[in-house]
Amino acid sequence: MHNRRIRMGALAAAAGAALLISSGPALASATRPASVTGPEVISGAAYGKAANARTPHIPLTLTGVVVTTDRGFVLGNGYRKTHTLTTRAGRLTVSAVGKQSTTQILNLKTCHLSFTIRQQITFVRGKSTGSFAGASGPGSYQVRFAAFFPRYKSGKHKGRCNTSNTARPLNRGAVASFLAAGVLTVR
């Protein structure tokens, strides 16, 4: 165990030194690159009672070209062609491209229902601000909701899964998640 810590520490020190040496001239430069391109991943999830809310609030983490968080993201506001994430690093606006695809799966033995919505997006250059200024590039997103539903207690459907519009999903096992990924270019 002790030898592993020493090796890990030595590797970290060597990597840090290599990074400083290789980026020395870049750190000394006063100019910023014209643009930066790379992957951007946006993800988050809510569980249990929070996932079952009429409009689930999902804290998001953004990693890649810009690393930040968005604590104001809410599902259930209906379909919109454009959506803006308001983060500490600025606003990132995305626009939907093409049609949404929806998948729904119901396990009749466990009464577990899940549905997933997927769609292509583009980052919108003129409406993104801060660290996202000049944002452009393609991407896609996925929204997923899954939960167990109750069974009918009486009547002609007794014992069957109750997934009617009036049925409330159970909090146990409920999850609402958001995942988006794309190639982001910022200026």
Secondary structure by P-SEA (a helix, b strand, c coil): caaaaaaaaaaaaaaaaaaaaaacccccccccccbbbbbbbbbcccccccccccbbbbbbbbcccccccccccccccccccbbbbbcccbbbbbbbccbbbbbbbbcccccbbbbbbbbbbbbbcccccccccbbbbbbcbbbbbbbbbbccccccccccccccccccccccccccbbbbbcccccc
